[in-house]
């Protein structure tokens, strides 16, 4: 592979600060072939990453007891990272990090203690002080996983008006407004008891939102009212085939294809990625295909430019490469893999761009 043919991506892992915990690799834009370029130590359990293309800065949430978030300047030729700074999140078990579109704030969720934190961002990409934080309080149906609140992800909506937080412990999806860095409660959507909402993905049309529910292995389709900030439940669709019953399966990540025609979600236990067709009139889902994730426990995956999907298989320490068939959306293994210890997040420096779907 030559540099011009390659796309750099970063890999978050469960690893100690004494070993390389963030890695960077390259994917051939034509074939999906993968190679490892390097890594950096000094951060423990960087389990979620977010990349700011405008200033080439990578953010990493350190999922530990007293959690931190780190900012790195990225060399887009070599992938090498240079630490800018590290800041505490004011939470425990920070498992997700994302930015607001105006570049002013960094958002993190504390899975262990229920806190959602808002941190200031400097113009050079450094993380500033905590501006505000709130704490979720409550519980769900299951004593083993839902005895208290567990906010698992925080995303700004595409219209930059609302912040969406999925709380696995409370079976709620919460919408907030962000007022000068302070989260203001707007609306709460309740899921069926024992669902365990985890992540959401927005349709490029802006009309629908989809969410994985970790504990009951489902995806929920919502109609999204961006004006009033409301989610209306349309459907709950299983992430497993009809003939499969697995008590130990947990769904994890999901993404809508850039064209808006397909949705993908990963299963840990069944170790698969399910593909749904999205009805372009109603937003409803129809499961059409399951493929092996290429290893064990696909915690995360991402869609890269050129029509490729990379799946991070945590418990087999393997990243698998797939080509997305442009005609039917099927995932076709390229045969290429990459060995990385306990990978749990794939973060490309270039995102596959969404196309507006009309109708």
C-alpha positions in Angstrom: 0.0 0.0 0.0 1.1 3.6 -0.6 0.3 6.5 1.7 -2.1 8.0 -0.8 -4.2 4.9 -0.9 -4.5 4.6 2.9 -6.9 5.9 5.4 -5.6 6.3 9.0 -7.8 5.2 11.9 -7.4 5.0 15.7 -8.1 2.1 18.0 -9.2 2.4 21.6 -8.7 -0.5 23.9 -8.9 -1.9 27.4 -5.2 -1.7 28.3 -3.0 -0.3 31.1 -1.3 3.0 30.9 2.1 1.2 30.9 1.4 -0.3 27.4 0.2 1.0 24.1 -3.5 1.5 24.7 -4.3 3.8 21.7 -3.1 2.4 18.4 -3.2 3.8 14.9 -3.6 1.7 11.8 -4.1 2.2 8.1 -6.7 0.7 5.7 -6.2 0.4 1.9 -9.0 2.5 0.4 -9.4 0.0 -2.5 -9.1 -3.4 -0.8 -9.8 -3.0 2.9 -6.4 -4.4 3.8 -5.2 -3.4 7.3 -1.8 -2.7 8.8 -0.7 -1.4 12.2 1.3 1.8 12.3 2.0 2.5 15.9 0.6 3.2 19.4 1.0 5.3 22.5 1.0 4.5 26.2 0.2 6.8 29.2 -3.5 6.4 29.2 -5.5 3.5 30.9 -8.6 2.0 29.2 -9.2 4.6 26.4 -12.5 2.8 25.5 -14.1 5.6 23.4 -12.5 8.0 21.0 -13.7 11.0 19.1 -11.8 12.8 16.3 -12.1 16.5 15.4 -11.3 16.7 11.6 -11.2 20.5 11.6 -8.1 20.7 13.9 -6.8 17.1 13.8 -7.3 16.4 17.4 -8.2 13.0 19.0 -10.1 12.8 22.3 -10.0 9.7 24.4 -12.1 8.8 27.5 -10.2 6.9 30.1 -12.7 4.5 31.7 -11.3 4.2 35.2 -12.5 5.0 38.7 -11.6 8.7 38.7 -12.0 9.1 34.9 -10.1 11.4 32.7 -10.2 12.6 29.1 -7.1 13.2 27.0 -6.5 15.3 23.9 -3.9 14.5 21.3 -2.7 16.3 18.2 -2.6 13.9 15.3 -0.1 13.7 12.4 -2.3 12.8 9.5 0.6 11.5 7.4 2.0 9.0 10.0 -0.9 8.8 12.4 1.4 9.6 15.3 -0.2 11.2 18.4 1.2 14.0 20.6 -0.4 14.6 23.9 -1.9 18.0 24.4 -3.4 17.7 27.9 -5.4 15.5 30.3 -8.3 16.6 32.4 -10.5 14.9 35.0 -14.1 14.3 33.9 -15.5 14.5 37.5 -17.1 11.1 37.0 -16.4 7.4 37.4 -16.2 4.9 34.5 -16.3 7.4 31.7 -17.3 5.2 28.7 -18.3 7.8 26.1 -17.0 11.1 24.7 -18.3 13.4 22.0 -18.1 17.1 21.0 -20.7 19.7 20.3 -20.7 21.0 16.7 -19.7 24.5 17.7 -16.4 23.2 19.1 -17.1 24.7 22.5 -17.8 21.7 24.6 -16.8 18.1 25.2 -19.4 15.7 26.7 -18.7 12.6 28.7 -20.8 9.9 30.5 -19.8 8.3 33.8 -21.3 4.8 33.6 -20.3 3.9 37.1 -21.6 6.9 39.1 -24.3 8.3 36.8 -22.7 11.7 35.9 -22.8 13.4 32.6 -20.1 16.1 32.4 -19.6 19.1 30.2 -16.0 20.3 29.7 -14.8 23.4 27.9 -12.7 23.1 24.7 -10.0 25.5 23.9 -9.4 26.7 20.3 -6.3 24.7 20.0 -8.2 21.5 21.0 -7.0 21.3 24.6 -9.6 20.2 27.1 -10.5 22.9 29.7 -12.2 22.8 33.0 -15.5 21.2 33.9 -18.3 23.7 33.0 -21.1 21.7 34.5 -22.3 18.2 35.3 -25.5 16.5 36.3 -26.2 13.1 37.9 -28.9 10.6 36.9 -30.7 8.9 39.8 -32.9 5.9 39.4 -32.9 2.2 38.5 -34.4 -0.3 36.1 -35.9 -3.8 36.3 -32.8 -5.9 36.6 -31.0 -6.2 39.9 -27.8 -7.4 38.3 -27.4 -4.6 35.7 -29.9 -1.8 36.6 -29.7 -1.3 40.3 -28.7 2.4 39.6 -28.4 4.8 36.8 -25.8 4.0 34.1 -25.6 6.7 31.4 -23.8 5.0 28.5 -23.6 7.6 25.7 -24.1 11.2 24.9 -24.7 12.6 21.4 -25.6 16.0 20.0 -28.4 15.8 17.5 -27.6 16.7 13.8 -29.6 20.0 14.1 -27.3 21.0 17.0 -30.3 21.7 19.3 -30.5 18.8 21.7 -28.2 16.4 23.6 -29.3 12.8 23.7 -28.3 10.6 26.6 -29.0 6.8 26.7 -29.2 5.5 30.3 -28.8 1.7 30.5 -29.6 1.6 34.1 -32.9 3.6 34.0 -34.3 2.3 30.7 -34.6 5.9 29.6 -33.4 8.1 26.7 -33.1 11.7 27.9 -33.1 14.8 25.8 -31.3 18.0 27.1 -30.8 21.5 25.9 -27.3 22.9 26.4 -27.5 26.5 27.8 -24.1 28.1 28.0 -22.5 24.8 28.9 -25.3 23.7 31.3 -27.5 20.7 30.6 -31.2 21.6 31.0 -33.7 18.8 31.2 -36.0 18.8 28.2 -37.7 15.4 27.8 -37.5 11.8 28.9 -38.5 8.7 26.8 -39.1 5.5 28.7 -38.2 2.1 27.1 -39.7 -1.3 28.0 -38.4 -2.5 31.4 -35.1 -4.4 31.1 -34.2 -2.9 27.7 -30.9 -1.2 28.7 -30.6 1.6 26.1 -26.9 2.1 25.1 -26.2 4.0 21.9 -28.2 6.0 19.3 -27.6 6.8 15.6 -29.3 9.4 13.5 -30.7 9.0 10.0 -29.1 11.4 7.5 -32.6 12.7 6.6 -33.0 13.9 10.2 -36.4 12.2 10.5 -35.5 9.1 12.4 -33.3 8.0 15.3 -32.3 4.4 16.1 -31.1 3.1 19.4 -29.5 -0.2 20.6 -30.9 -1.8 23.8 -28.1 -3.8 25.3 -30.0 -6.0 27.8 -32.9 -7.3 25.6 -31.0 -7.4 22.3 -33.2 -5.0 20.4 -33.0 -1.9 18.3 -35.7 0.8 18.7 -36.7 3.0 15.8 -37.9 6.5 16.7 -39.6 9.3 14.7 -37.6 12.4 15.6 -39.2 15.9 15.9 -36.2 18.1 15.7 -38.2 21.3 16.2 -39.7 20.3 19.6 -37.0 17.7 20.6 -39.2 14.7 20.8 -38.8 11.0 20.1 -41.8 8.8 19.3 -41.2 5.1 19.4 -42.1 3.4 16.1 -40.8 -0.1 16.6 -38.7 -2.5 18.6 -36.7 -4.9 16.4 -34.7 -7.9 17.6 -31.0 -7.9 16.8 -31.0 -11.8 16.7 -32.4 -14.1 14.1 -35.9 -15.5 14.9 -34.7 -19.0 15.6 -31.9 -17.9 18.0 -32.6 -17.6 21.7 -29.5 -16.4 23.7 -29.7 -15.2 27.3 -26.1 -14.2 27.3 -26.3 -11.9 24.2 -25.9 -8.2 24.5 -26.3 -5.7 21.7 -23.8 -2.9 21.5 -23.1 -0.5 18.7 -25.1 0.7 15.7 -24.7 2.9 12.7 -26.8 4.0 9.8 -25.1 3.7 6.4 -24.1 7.1 4.8 -26.7 6.6 2.1 -29.5 6.1 4.7 -30.7 2.8 3.3 -29.3 0.4 5.9 -28.7 0.1 9.6 -26.1 -2.2 11.2 -25.9 -3.3 14.8 -23.5 -5.6 16.6 -24.3 -8.6 18.9 -21.9 -9.8 21.7 -22.5 -13.4 22.4 -24.0 -14.2 19.0 -20.9 -12.4 17.8 -22.5 -11.0 14.7 -23.5 -7.8 12.9 -27.1 -7.6 11.8 -28.2 -5.6 8.8 -31.6 -3.9 8.5 -33.2 -2.3 5.5 -34.7 1.1 6.4 -38.1 1.9 4.9 -37.5 5.3 3.3 -41.1 6.3 3.9 -41.7 5.2 7.4 -38.2 4.7 9.0 -39.2 1.1 10.0 -36.6 -1.7 10.1 -36.5 -5.1 8.4 -33.7 -7.4 9.3 -32.2 -9.0 6.2 -28.8 -10.4 7.0 -26.5 -11.5 9.8 -22.7 -12.0 9.3 -20.1 -13.2 11.8 -18.2 -10.3 13.3 -15.0 -12.1 12.6 -14.2 -12.7 16.3 -15.6 -12.6 19.8 -17.5 -9.7 21.4 -17.8 -7.0 18.7 -18.2 -4.0 21.1 -17.8 -1.4 18.4 -17.5 -0.9 14.6 -17.3 2.0 12.2 -18.0 2.7 8.6 -15.1 4.2 6.7 -14.9 6.1 3.4 -14.9 3.9 0.3 -17.6 1.6 1.6 -15.8 -0.4 4.3 -16.8 -1.5 7.8 -14.2 -2.3 10.5 -15.4 -4.4 13.5 -13.5 -4.4 16.9 -13.7 -7.8 18.5 -12.7 -7.2 22.1 -12.3 -10.8 23.4 -10.4 -12.2 20.4 -8.2 -9.1 20.1 -9.0 -8.8 16.4 -10.3 -6.2 14.0 -12.1 -7.5 11.0 -12.5 -5.7 7.6 -15.7 -5.8 5.5 -16.8 -4.3 2.2 -20.3 -2.9 2.1 -22.0 -4.1 -1.1 -23.2 -0.8 -2.7 -26.3 -2.4 -4.2 -27.8 -4.4 -1.3 -25.8 -3.2 1.7 -24.5 -6.8 2.6 -21.3 -7.0 4.5 -18.7 -9.1 2.6 -15.5 -10.0 4.4 -12.4 -8.8 2.7 -10.3 -11.5 4.4 -8.1 -8.9 6.1 -7.8 -8.6 9.9 -5.6 -6.8 12.4 -4.4 -8.1 15.7 -4.7 -5.6 18.5 -5.1 -6.4 22.2 -8.7 -5.9 23.4 -9.9 -3.4 20.8 -13.1 -1.6 21.7 -13.4 1.4 19.5 -12.6 2.3 15.9 -12.2 6.0 15.1 -11.2 7.0 11.5 -9.7 10.4 10.7 -12.2 10.8 7.9 -15.8 9.9 8.4 -18.0 8.3 5.7 -20.1 11.4 4.8 -23.9 11.2 5.1 -26.0 11.9 2.1 -29.4 13.6 2.6 -32.2 11.2 1.8 -35.4 12.9 0.5 -38.9 11.6 0.4 
